[in-house]
Amino acid sequence: QVQLVESGGGSVQAGGSLRLSCQASRWTFSSNCVGWFRQAPGKEREGVALINRDSGSTAYADSVKGRFTISQDNAKVTVYLQMNSLNPEDTAMYYCAARRICTWYSNDYNYWGQGTQVIVSS
C-alpha cells in the first residue's frame, strides 16, 4: 500500500498563489500516475491535473489550464501543484491520488491522501 500526504493548503486572497505538495510513503509501479483532485461543499469531486511520473507528461482540466502547473522534483520524491491566479471558485479540499495509469476518473484511483484545504477569498 501507498500512503499519500498533502500539504501547502491555506487561505489566500483572489489573485494569489499557493503550492501544494504530495509525498508518498513509497513510490512504486502502482503509483506511476499522480493526480490532483478537488471537491468543494455541494459540488462533485473533479480532476485538476495529472502527471505521469515516468514520462513526465501532464494533463490539465480546462478550468485550470494556464493557471495551475503540476510537476515533480528531479528525484521524483514530491509531486507539486503550483496554483496561480486563484479565484474563489478554486476554494475546495484538494486531494492527491495515485494509480498505475493516468485517468480523469477519480473512482479508478486506489491511493488517496487526507486532503489539504484551499480557501480563496474575494
DRENDO-1510 file (C-alpha; in Angstrom, 1 decimal, always signed):
<recs>
REC; n; res; u; v; w
REC; 1; GLN; +0.0; +0.0; +0.0 .
REC; 2; VAL; +1.0; +3.6; -0.6 .
REC; 3; GLN; +0.2; +6.3; +1.9 .
REC; 4; LEU; -0.1; +9.9; +0.4 .
REC; 5; VAL; +0.2; +13.1; +2.4 .
REC; 6; GLU; -0.7; +16.5; +1.0 .
REC; 7; SER; +0.5; +19.9; +2.4 .
REC; 8; GLY; +0.6; +23.5; +1.4 .
REC; 9; GLY; -3.0; +24.5; +1.6 .
REC; 10; GLY; -4.1; +27.7; +3.2 .
REC; 11; SER; -6.1; +30.9; +2.8 .
REC; 12; VAL; -5.3; +33.5; +0.2 .
REC; 13; GLN; -7.0; +36.4; -1.5 .
REC; 14; ALA; -8.2; +36.2; -5.1 .
REC; 15; GLY; -5.3; +36.6; -7.4 .
REC; 16; GLY; -2.9; +34.9; -5.0 .
REC; 17; SER; -0.9; +31.7; -5.3 .
REC; 18; LEU; -0.3; +28.5; -3.4 .
REC; 19; ARG; +1.9; +25.5; -4.0 .
REC; 20; LEU; +0.6; +22.1; -2.8 .
REC; 21; SER; +2.9; +19.2; -2.2 .
REC; 22; CYS; +2.2; +15.5; -2.3 .
REC; 23; GLN; +4.5; +13.0; -0.7 .
REC; 24; ALA; +4.2; +9.2; -0.7 .
REC; 25; SER; +5.5; +6.7; +1.8 .
REC; 26; ARG; +6.9; +4.9; -1.2 .
REC; 27; TRP; +6.6; +5.4; -4.9 .
REC; 28; THR; +6.0; +2.1; -6.7 .
REC; 29; PHE; +4.9; +0.8; -10.0 .
REC; 30; SER; +1.3; +1.0; -8.7 .
REC; 31; SER; +1.6; +4.8; -8.4 .
REC; 32; ASN; +3.2; +5.9; -11.6 .
REC; 33; CYS; +0.3; +8.3; -12.2 .
REC; 34; VAL; -0.4; +11.1; -9.7 .
REC; 35; GLY; -3.5; +13.3; -9.9 .
REC; 36; TRP; -4.7; +16.3; -8.1 .
REC; 37; PHE; -8.5; +16.3; -7.4 .
REC; 38; ARG; -10.6; +18.8; -5.6 .
REC; 39; GLN; -14.0; +18.9; -4.0 .
REC; 40; ALA; -16.0; +21.9; -2.7 .
REC; 41; PRO; -19.0; +21.6; -0.5 .
REC; 42; GLY; -22.1; +20.7; -2.6 .
REC; 43; LYS; -20.0; +20.0; -5.7 .
REC; 44; GLU; -18.7; +16.8; -7.2 .
REC; 45; ARG; -15.1; +15.8; -7.0 .
REC; 46; GLU; -13.2; +16.9; -10.1 .
REC; 47; GLY; -9.9; +16.2; -11.6 .
REC; 48; VAL; -7.5; +19.2; -11.7 .
REC; 49; ALA; -4.2; +17.9; -13.1 .
REC; 50; LEU; -2.4; +14.7; -13.8 .
REC; 51; ILE; +1.2; +13.7; -14.2 .
REC; 52; ASN; +2.8; +10.5; -15.4 .
REC; 53; ARG; +5.9; +10.2; -13.1 .
REC; 54; ASP; +7.8; +8.0; -15.6 .
REC; 55; SER; +7.3; +10.1; -18.7 .
REC; 56; GLY; +6.7; +13.5; -17.1 .
REC; 57; SER; +3.7; +14.1; -19.3 .
REC; 58; THR; +0.9; +16.2; -17.8 .
REC; 59; ALA; -2.7; +17.0; -18.3 .
REC; 60; TYR; -5.0; +19.7; -17.0 .
REC; 61; ALA; -8.6; +20.4; -16.6 .
REC; 62; ASP; -9.8; +23.3; -18.8 .
REC; 63; SER; -10.8; +25.3; -15.8 .
REC; 64; VAL; -7.2; +25.5; -14.5 .
REC; 65; LYS; -5.1; +25.3; -17.7 .
REC; 66; GLY; -2.7; +28.2; -17.8 .
REC; 67; ARG; -3.1; +28.9; -14.1 .
REC; 68; PHE; -2.0; +25.6; -12.4 .
REC; 69; THR; +1.1; +23.6; -13.0 .
REC; 70; ILE; +1.7; +20.0; -11.9 .
REC; 71; SER; +5.3; +18.9; -11.6 .
REC; 72; GLN; +7.7; +16.7; -9.7 .
REC; 73; ASP; +11.2; +17.2; -8.3 .
REC; 74; ASN; +14.2; +15.7; -10.1 .
REC; 75; ALA; +14.3; +12.8; -7.6 .
REC; 76; LYS; +10.6; +12.1; -8.2 .
REC; 77; VAL; +10.0; +12.2; -4.5 .
REC; 78; THR; +7.5; +15.0; -4.3 .
REC; 79; VAL; +4.6; +16.0; -6.7 .
REC; 80; TYR; +3.6; +19.6; -6.7 .
REC; 81; LEU; +0.6; +21.6; -7.8 .
REC; 82; GLN; +1.5; +25.3; -8.3 .
REC; 83; MET; -1.7; +27.3; -8.3 .
REC; 84; ASN; -1.6; +30.9; -9.6 .
REC; 85; SER; -4.3; +33.5; -10.2 .
REC; 86; LEU; -6.5; +31.8; -7.7 .
REC; 87; ASN; -10.2; +32.8; -7.6 .
REC; 88; PRO; -13.0; +31.9; -5.1 .
REC; 89; GLU; -14.1; +29.2; -7.5 .
REC; 90; ASP; -10.9; +27.3; -6.6 .
REC; 91; THR; -11.9; +27.0; -3.0 .
REC; 92; ALA; -12.0; +23.3; -2.2 .
REC; 93; MET; -10.4; +20.4; -0.4 .
REC; 94; TYR; -7.6; +19.3; -2.6 .
REC; 95; TYR; -6.6; +15.7; -2.7 .
REC; 96; CYS; -3.5; +13.9; -4.1 .
REC; 97; ALA; -4.3; +10.5; -5.6 .
REC; 98; ALA; -2.2; +7.8; -7.3 .
REC; 99; ARG; -2.7; +4.8; -9.5 .
REC; 100; ARG; -0.8; +2.8; -12.1 .
REC; 101; ILE; -2.1; +4.5; -15.3 .
REC; 102; CYS; -3.5; +8.0; -15.6 .
REC; 103; THR; -7.2; +8.6; -15.9 .
REC; 104; TRP; -9.6; +11.5; -15.2 .
REC; 105; TYR; -12.0; +9.2; -13.4 .
REC; 106; SER; -11.4; +9.6; -9.7 .
REC; 107; ASN; -13.0; +6.3; -8.7 .
REC; 108; ASP; -10.2; +4.5; -10.5 .
REC; 109; TYR; -7.6; +5.8; -8.1 .
REC; 110; ASN; -6.7; +3.4; -5.3 .
REC; 111; TYR; -4.4; +5.6; -3.2 .
REC; 112; TRP; -5.6; +8.9; -1.7 .
REC; 113; GLY; -4.2; +11.5; +0.7 .
REC; 114; GLN; -6.2; +13.1; +3.5 .
REC; 115; GLY; -6.6; +16.3; +1.7 .
REC; 116; THR; -5.5; +19.9; +2.2 .
REC; 117; GLN; -7.9; +22.8; +2.4 .
REC; 118; VAL; -7.6; +25.8; +0.0 .
REC; 119; ILE; -9.7; +28.9; +0.7 .
REC; 120; VAL; -9.7; +31.8; -1.7 .
REC; 121; SER; -11.4; +34.9; -0.6 .
REC; 122; SER; -12.6; +37.8; -2.7 .
</recs>
